Amino acid sequence: MLFNVEVKISLKNGMLNPEATTIERSLDLLGYDVNNAKTIDIITFEMDGDDESEVNENVVDMCERLLCNPVIHNYEISVTALD
Amino acid sequence: MKIGVIRFPGTNCDRDVARAIELVGLDVEYVWWNNDNLDDLDGVVIPGGFSYGDYLRAGAMASITPVIDGIKSLVKEEKPVLGICNGAQILGEIGLVPGVFITNENPKFNCEWVDLKVSNTRTPFTKDFKKGQTVKIPIAHAEGRFYTEDIDLLKDQDQIVLQFKDKNPNGSLESITSVCDESGLVCAMMPHPERACEDILGSTDGLNFFKGFL
């Protein structure tokens, strides 16, 4: 069975995010007053598996081993079956 | 004695590092990312550059290549490992040293000479310095801000090797720019000692780091 996988990777709360800070400053140049900007990486792919939980288990493993650095990142996984 | 210089696609300080190793009288062997047998080497340097284009995170892709298994075997045999710049980021990603090197506080590529304080002389690479000594070595990175969740553990275990002296150019925690593992044999540093090994370059303070393999 084929599944659509989406992994959202964000910096842990309280971590400095220089990219977001720079975006805030640039928006300020355009005259927008925004606060608390964050950037989030989204990785999507398709993957075969018997069921949702099997795929999810594999994706957790991917996050721990490569996609994220557990020292600085949180991640959110969503797995949906493709018809 | 033969020291390995690790090459990934995107490594670009390999030849500078090889030259520095030769200057202290050691032989060099280039080792590609897909070689997991480093048994005939007496130590390795992971040089700087942009392995795998810094995709995902600096050092992330390199950290899961076969050569890392070879490096881990060398570490078990208590042979010295030095990671410079991208090499330091890779050692952080593998978890051979504590913490990570992430985007500078001011996210620009920071390329300048800096004064560093030697905070620890128990690593092979800093054994020829005096504790607290100032050394002049350049930095060149956009992702060099050191961060760890447990700074107290690092201090307790004497794992801080180098700190920026007068200013903290990238916002690193406690100005730390080099750390080692518990044994001191694995050392990660953001500054480039290979760029400070000859008078004509402006400093020879970097030579001692390579003498660490002797």
Contacts between the chains, C-beta under 8 A, distances in Angstrom:
chain1	res1	chain2	res2	distance
A	15	B	147	7.7
A	16	B	105	6.5
A	16	B	145	7.8
A	16	B	171	7.1
A	18	B	103	4.9
A	18	B	104	6.6
A	18	B	105	6.1
A	18	B	106	7.0
A	18	B	107	4.0
A	19	B	103	6.7
A	19	B	107	6.4
A	22	B	107	6.0
A	65	B	64	6.9
A	66	B	56	7.2
A	66	B	60	6.4
A	66	B	61	7.9
A	66	B	63	7.9
A	66	B	64	5.8
A	67	B	56	7.0
A	69	B	57	6.1
A	69	B	60	7.3
A	69	B	93	6.7
A	69	B	100	5.8
A	71	B	99	6.8
A	71	B	100	5.0
A	71	B	147	7.3
A	71	B	148	7.2
A	71	B	149	6.2
A	72	B	100	5.9
A	72	B	102	6.4
A	72	B	147	6.8
